[in-house]
Amino acid sequence: MELAQSDAEVRGLIDSLGPEADKLPLILFPDGTRLPEPPLPAVADKIGLRTHALTDFYDLAIVGGGPAGLAAAVYGASEGLRTVIIEREAPGGQAGLSSRIENYLGFPSGLTGLDLARRAVAQARRFGVEILSPQEAVGVRVEGPYRYLKLSDGSEISCHALLLAMGVQWRTLDVPGIDHLQGAGVYYGGGTSERWPAKAKPCTSLAARIPPGRPPCTSPSLRRRW
C-alpha cells in the first residue's frame, strides 16, 4: 500500500478494487476472477495444477520434488513404474530458486535453477510421472507390504516403494520483525532478480557456509561484504 502513494498506476488499481483492497494478498487473473486471501490449493486449482492423485495406488511414491526427487521419478518411470511425486511448494526445490548452478552433472557451462527444474519436470512428465503440487504428505504408515501416505487434504495413497527426498530448508535469522522483510530487502541468497534494485547500494552478506557452485551474490556489484 505504501507504493500506492507514489505510483499513480498502483493507486488507480487499488481504487478500482474498492473494499477488496483491504483483503490482501489479492490475486487478479486475466479472466477477471479475483481471489482475496486465497489458500494455496485454490490458487493451484485456478491455474490448472494437479493437487489430487488420479489413483490410490502407485509402484513408487516420492515425497519431495527437488532435483533428487525428480531424478528418482525419471529413473523409476522410465523402467515402467507408476510414479507420483508429492511436493508441498513447487517442483525444483531450493535448486529451482538458484540464479546459477555450476556443479550439476552434464552441464559444464552451468544453468539457472529455473531451467534445471523446467527440464527435469518436462522429462518426468514425458515418462508419465504424476506431480502433485502444492500438496503435502502429513503422515506415513506401513501395513503389510504396502506404504500408506496421508496427504494434507485428508486423502490417502498407497505404494510398493516410498522414497523420502524432502531436502533441506534454509536456516533463517531469528530476528524480531524479519519475516515482514523477507523478499523486500532481506533475501536468503542474492539472485539475479535482486541485482538491479540493489545496484550501487550497500549490501551486507551474512553467510556461514555457501554450497559449491552457488555463490551468495551473483553480481559483482552485490559482492560487498561488510
Buried (B, 14 or more C-beta within 10 A) or exposed (E): EEEBEEEEEBBEEBEEBEEBBEEEEBBEEEEEEEBBEBEBBEBBBBEEBBBEBEEEBBBBBBBBBBBBBBBBBBBBBBEEBBBBBBBBBBBBBBBBBBBBBBEBEEEEEEBBBBBBBBBBBEBBBEBEBBBBBBBBBEEEEEEEEEBBBBBBBEBEBBBBBBBEBBBEEEEEEEEEEEEEEEEEEBBBBBBEEBBEEBEEEEBEBEEEEEEEEBBBBBBEEBEEEE
